[in-house]
Amino acid sequence: MYSKEHKLYLKSIKRNKIFIIISQIFLLIFLLTLWEVASNLGWINSFIYSSPSKVLDTIIGLHQDGNLYIHIFTTVYETLLSFGLGTLIGILIAIILWWNKTLAKIIDPFLTVINSLPKVALGPIIIIWMGANVKSIIFMALLISVIITVMNVYQAFINTDPIKIKLLKSFKANKFQILTKVVFPTNYSNIISMLKINISMSLIGIIMGELLVSKQGIGYLIMYGSQIFNLSLVMSGVILLALVATVMYYAVYAIEKLVIKN
Amino acid sequence: MKSNLLEIRNLKKIYHDKDGEILAIKDISFKIKEGEFIAIVGPSGCGKSTILSILSDLENKSDGEIIISKSNLKIGYMLQNDALFDNRTILKNTLIGLEINKNLNDEKEEKVLDLLNTYGLSEFIDKYPRNLSGGMRQRVALIRTLAVEPDILLLDEPFSALDYQTRLAVSDDVYKIIKKEKKTAIIVTHDIEEAISMADRVIVLSERPAVIKNIYSIDLPNKSTPIENRKIKEFDEYYNLIWKDLDIHV
């Protein structure tokens, strides 16, 4: 049994938590109401700034057309594809660099330059090279996620506990065994937490690609909406994107929790 | 008379880096007999750990000879830190050496399980290192080293990460296991008491570049375990001799 003081302490923690959640809900409702009222009363131009009710109508309209799910599915599918590919390719390159330190030193400045270059600037080139199709979109996302994966995973690999490597060497382990028995397993949690960054990076790349060239997807919705000056469609796209991004982030987060527990 | 297991002749080691070269070990020669327990003491940074690294092939020697009496002499290395893998169970941790040597079979695993049983770790085989105390972790590290059935054990300041009380208990523990398994061992330490209490002979090294200052045969009457040995009158005499050799100034 806990003491009275401890019960009070637990209660105060709980109360604080509830207060935070209620405040968050009220803040959201307040902002949405303010937006709605402001556009209804003409404080802001509802044609340019749209309003929550118009956004809702637009989304319902998309749902009735059946287009809503095609766009969401396209973006999610492309993101997951480039996320998977990017993670795989990135880890593979990181392994190669870990294996050959001289090669790592040689390409280090190139990696730094590519990493600091805003990838969107490569958009026009990518479209010409790959064609105005989904390949360009995936390539754009890969460019972003692969480089970051390589840098993060390589950094984790070279910071592997040297004592554990020494231990394996004392058992006459070869390089492949050092990789599979120490370097990879001890960085397992680093790699998993990198996935969280990677899913966001992939989504950024996919949306960038979709804004440049696409026939469907959330990025396409936003681009199309701005071209026909339908700002409610643009806002709907942005809100859908926020929802998709949040769901995917928490999905990876849940997987991380599940994997690290075991 | 037991035969020599290992002999080191005129060992020399130079370290290289961008700023130049450092002569770490100038000239060291000694022999070790089968079943013997040798301690190497010396001021910190004198290159005593380097000797173990060279013996276990982790570093190259610059000059000298290492003569081993039997071909395929197997060496077990116990590091300063227990280096247990958090993501492996205790059993898996102790089997890692066999795994790497591709020597893992049911018979060997049975032997390791016997060792774990004998040394009071049977209920922990499926637990993870985080569930174990510092002393137990050290025992697991020793069993991991014994699992590959080495002919000689090299212990590189194995207790330096432990607090004083635990260190006494663990060194007693490790000593008993090594004696029971009839292993030859070389321990490197900066702790004079630890060296005298455990070893048959103590080799005292000079400061860098290291040479051998003195070798003492430790003849304690009624010699038993390290903790008991510390209580013997002659213990202090050896302590004073080695202390003078090390010539420690603050």
Interface residues (C-beta under 8 A of the other chain):
Chain A: D161 I163 K164 K166 L167 L168 K169 S170 F171 K172 A173 Q177 K181 V182 P185 T186 Y188
Chain B: S56 D57 L58 I75 G76 Y77 L79 Q80 N81 A83 F85 D86 N87 I96 G97 E99 I100 N101 V148
